């Protein structure tokens, strides 16, 4: 995986006490929830969905590297890994300071609610995602 691409989005994320398990670290399901939250913030701010289009998850992979604890200064970084006519892949990286603790790779597709089917990734979305990733 080429981690030298530019980040699309970087955000400081404050953990809640309810995110933590009995052992004092971030619960497994919250990695996925947090990656969805971060990705949604970026997509809603930067891409401005059309009313009848929805970006949905086709596939998701979570890779744990190191535990994250309640008081850790969590930083989320989002980047485009690949894009095609049918889908695109985004990486959400979980950092504490400069150390990578987990990665969530999500393959996304675009659903047209009006046509009630999956469609090609619109050029507007491709162009926005490519704007920081000119080498893809």
C-alpha positions in Angstrom: 0.0 0.0 0.0 1.4 3.4 -1.0 1.2 5.6 2.1 2.9 8.6 0.4 -0.3 9.9 -1.1 -1.7 13.1 0.2 -4.3 12.9 3.0 -7.8 14.0 1.9 -8.8 14.8 5.5 -7.2 14.9 8.9 -9.2 15.3 12.1 -8.6 15.2 15.8 -11.1 12.8 17.4 -12.1 12.9 21.0 -13.0 9.5 22.4 -16.0 9.0 24.7 -15.9 6.9 27.8 -18.6 4.7 26.2 -16.0 3.9 23.4 -13.8 2.1 25.9 -14.1 -1.5 26.9 -13.4 -3.2 30.3 -9.7 -3.4 29.5 -9.4 0.4 29.0 -9.0 0.4 25.3 -11.1 1.4 22.3 -13.7 -1.3 21.5 -13.4 -3.2 18.2 -16.8 -2.1 16.7 -16.0 1.6 17.4 -13.1 1.5 15.0 -15.6 0.9 12.2 -18.1 3.4 13.5 -15.4 6.1 13.9 -14.1 5.4 10.4 -17.6 5.8 9.0 -18.1 9.0 10.9 -14.8 10.5 9.7 -15.5 9.4 6.1 -19.0 10.9 6.2 -17.8 14.2 7.5 -15.3 14.4 4.6 -17.8 13.3 2.0 -20.5 15.7 3.2 -18.1 18.7 3.5 -16.1 18.2 0.3 -18.2 16.3 -2.2 -21.7 17.7 -1.5 -23.9 14.7 -2.4 -26.6 15.0 -5.0 -30.0 14.5 -3.4 -30.7 11.2 -5.2 -27.2 9.7 -4.7 -25.9 7.8 -1.8 -22.4 6.4 -1.2 -22.6 3.0 0.4 -20.1 0.5 1.8 -19.5 -2.6 -0.4 -16.6 -4.0 1.6 -14.6 -3.2 4.7 -11.4 -4.4 6.2 -10.1 -3.5 9.7 -6.4 -4.0 10.5 -5.4 -3.6 14.2 -1.8 -2.6 14.9 -1.8 -1.3 18.5 -4.4 -0.6 21.2 -5.9 2.9 21.6 -6.7 4.1 25.1 -9.2 6.7 26.4 -6.8 9.6 27.0 -4.8 9.0 23.8 -4.8 12.0 21.4 -6.5 10.2 18.4 -5.9 11.6 15.0 -7.8 10.2 12.0 -6.4 10.5 8.5 -8.4 9.7 5.3 -6.9 9.0 1.9 -7.9 7.7 -1.5 -6.3 4.3 -2.3 -8.0 3.5 -5.7 -10.8 4.6 -7.9 -12.5 3.0 -10.9 -15.8 3.5 -12.8 -17.6 1.1 -10.4 -16.1 2.0 -6.9 -13.5 3.7 -4.9 -11.4 2.7 -1.9 -10.7 4.9 1.1 -8.3 4.3 3.9 -9.0 5.7 7.4 -5.8 5.6 9.5 -5.9 5.8 13.3 -2.9 7.6 14.7 -1.9 8.4 18.2 0.8 11.1 17.9 2.9 9.8 15.0 2.2 6.1 15.5 -0.2 4.2 13.4 -2.6 2.1 15.5 -5.2 0.8 13.1 -6.4 1.0 9.5 -9.8 0.7 8.0 -10.0 0.2 4.2 -13.5 0.7 2.8 -14.6 0.0 -0.8 -17.5 2.3 -1.6 -20.1 2.3 -4.4 -22.6 4.9 -5.5 -26.3 4.1 -5.4 -28.9 6.2 -7.3 -32.1 6.2 -5.1 -34.2 7.5 -8.0 -33.1 4.7 -10.4 -32.9 2.2 -7.5 -29.6 0.8 -8.6 -25.8 1.1 -8.4 -24.3 3.6 -10.9 -20.8 4.5 -12.1 -18.9 6.8 -9.8 -19.9 10.3 -11.0 -17.2 12.4 -12.6 -17.8 15.1 -9.9 -16.8 12.6 -7.2 -13.8 11.3 -9.2 -12.6 14.8 -9.8 -12.8 15.8 -6.2 -11.0 12.7 -5.0 -8.4 13.0 -7.7 -7.7 16.7 -6.8 -5.3 15.6 -4.0 -4.2 12.4 -5.6 -3.0 13.3 -9.0 -0.9 10.1 -9.3 -4.0 7.7 -9.3 
